[in-house]
Amino acid sequence: MAFRIVTPYSAVNTPIDGTPNRITWIPNCTEKHATEIDIIITSFNSNQDKWPGKNKMGTKLIGSYNLNNGETVWIIFWTIPMPDLSALSGKAFQFYKGRNKQDLTSKNLRAIGFAEGSDE
């Protein structure tokens, strides 16, 4: 796992207007869920019909790229239950000026978060 982007249902509030070239539109998830986009690098150049999580997790493929070193970069998405943000705390956890922990429970949650951790 190289990078993970989690977008809550409530953060998607602009309808798609037209179909610009070279953009892959992802449908919004249902209420109380989030869309997770994962960028994964595998050490094998797999069949393009067998991307990570396709069968066991129900992921959908956005695209893939073969690297010169034989590895493959996969960009996939899937719907997950909305993460519980109430446990977030600590020195490394910060809010924008004028925001606080109660803002994480908003029905119109729009947030940016960065973290690091194991792939497990």
Order of alpha helices (4+ residues) and beta strands (2+ residues): beta-beta-beta-beta
